[in-house]
Amino acid sequence: MNIDYPVRLTANCLFLFEHPEMEVNDALLDKLADLARLYIEPAEREGLKQDLQRMISFVEKLQELDTAGTEPLLQMSGSVNVLRDDIVQGSISRDEALLNAPDTDGVFFKVPKVIRKE
């Protein structure tokens, strides 16, 4: 599978779970691939269709549960915004930080250029 854009397959697949009676076929797989900007190798198609069908079956099974009277769960624990206090501690010197660097100018780390301006 070649990905040419960030994949948001789960968000774009949400409509599958709202309509679980949908059949996972080549047209649906093509639509999902287009939405996620994916190229799906022909050899991977059958496996992906089976995986999507299993996901839909799982959601169908979850929809059988009686959730009446169950409060929505936003977090797994009752703790909210548990933060530690900031503690001022000593740090290493610049010379110690640069000691194991592969390349420096004596003040900063030197790294290869990764963005070219054209």
C-alpha positions as CSV (number, residue, x, y, z in Angstrom):
1,M,0.0,0.0,0.0
2,N,1.6,3.3,-1.1
3,I,0.6,6.3,1.0
4,D,1.0,9.7,-0.6
5,Y,-0.8,11.8,2.0
6,P,-1.4,11.4,5.8
7,V,-3.8,8.6,6.3
8,R,-7.1,9.4,8.1
9,L,-8.7,6.1,7.1
10,T,-10.5,5.7,10.4
11,A,-12.2,9.1,10.3
12,N,-13.2,8.6,6.7
13,C,-14.5,5.1,7.5
14,L,-17.0,6.4,10.0
15,F,-19.9,6.1,7.6
16,L,-19.3,2.4,7.5
17,F,-20.2,2.1,11.1
18,E,-23.3,4.2,10.7
19,H,-24.5,1.9,7.9
20,P,-23.4,-1.6,8.9
21,E,-25.6,-3.3,6.4
22,M,-23.3,-2.0,3.7
23,E,-21.4,-4.7,1.8
24,V,-17.7,-4.3,1.5
25,N,-17.1,-4.5,-2.2
26,D,-14.6,-3.2,-4.7
27,A,-16.5,0.1,-5.2
28,L,-16.5,0.8,-1.4
29,L,-12.8,-0.1,-1.2
30,D,-12.0,2.3,-4.1
31,K,-14.0,5.1,-2.4
32,L,-12.1,4.6,0.9
33,A,-8.8,4.5,-0.9
34,D,-9.7,7.7,-2.7
35,L,-10.7,9.4,0.5
36,A,-7.5,8.3,2.2
37,R,-5.4,9.0,-0.8
38,L,-4.1,5.5,-0.9
39,Y,-3.1,3.2,-3.7
40,I,-4.1,-0.3,-2.8
41,E,-2.1,-3.1,-4.5
42,P,-4.4,-5.6,-6.3
43,A,-3.0,-8.4,-4.2
44,E,-4.0,-6.6,-1.0
45,R,-7.6,-5.9,-2.0
46,E,-9.2,-9.2,-0.7
47,G,-7.5,-9.0,2.6
48,L,-8.5,-5.4,3.1
49,K,-12.1,-6.2,2.2
50,Q,-12.1,-9.0,4.8
51,D,-10.6,-6.8,7.4
52,L,-13.2,-4.1,6.8
53,Q,-16.0,-6.6,7.0
54,R,-14.7,-7.9,10.3
55,M,-14.6,-4.3,11.6
56,I,-18.2,-3.8,10.6
57,S,-19.2,-7.1,12.2
58,F,-17.5,-6.0,15.4
59,V,-19.5,-2.8,15.5
60,E,-22.7,-4.6,14.7
61,K,-22.0,-6.9,17.7
62,L,-21.4,-3.8,20.0
63,Q,-24.6,-2.3,18.8
64,E,-26.5,-5.3,20.3
65,L,-25.5,-4.2,23.8
66,D,-28.1,-2.5,26.0
67,T,-26.4,0.8,27.1
68,A,-29.5,2.4,28.5
69,G,-28.6,4.1,31.7
70,T,-24.9,4.0,31.1
71,E,-23.1,7.3,31.3
72,P,-20.8,8.1,28.4
73,L,-17.1,7.4,29.3
74,L,-14.8,10.2,28.3
75,Q,-11.7,8.9,30.2
76,M,-10.6,5.6,31.5
77,S,-10.1,7.0,35.0
78,G,-11.7,9.6,37.2
79,S,-8.5,11.6,37.2
80,V,-8.5,14.8,35.2
81,N,-5.4,16.9,34.4
82,V,-3.2,15.2,36.8
83,L,0.1,17.1,36.6
84,R,3.2,17.0,38.6
85,D,4.7,20.1,40.2
86,D,7.6,21.7,38.3
87,I,10.9,21.1,40.1
88,V,13.9,23.2,39.3
89,Q,16.8,20.9,38.8
90,G,20.3,21.3,37.6
91,S,21.1,20.6,33.9
92,I,24.2,19.7,32.0
93,S,26.5,22.3,30.6
94,R,26.6,23.2,26.9
95,D,30.0,21.5,26.6
96,E,28.6,18.3,28.1
97,A,25.7,18.4,25.8
98,L,27.9,18.8,22.7
99,L,30.4,16.1,23.9
100,N,28.7,13.2,22.1
101,A,27.4,15.2,19.1
102,P,28.6,13.9,15.7
103,D,29.1,17.5,14.5
104,T,29.1,20.9,16.2
105,D,30.4,24.4,15.6
106,G,31.3,24.7,19.3
107,V,28.1,26.3,20.3
108,F,25.3,24.5,18.4
109,F,24.6,21.0,17.0
110,K,25.2,20.8,13.3
111,V,22.7,18.7,11.4
112,P,22.3,17.9,7.7
113,K,20.1,20.2,5.7
114,V,16.7,18.6,5.0
115,I,14.7,21.4,3.4
116,R,15.9,22.8,0.1
117,K,14.7,26.2,-1.1
118,E,14.2,26.2,-4.9
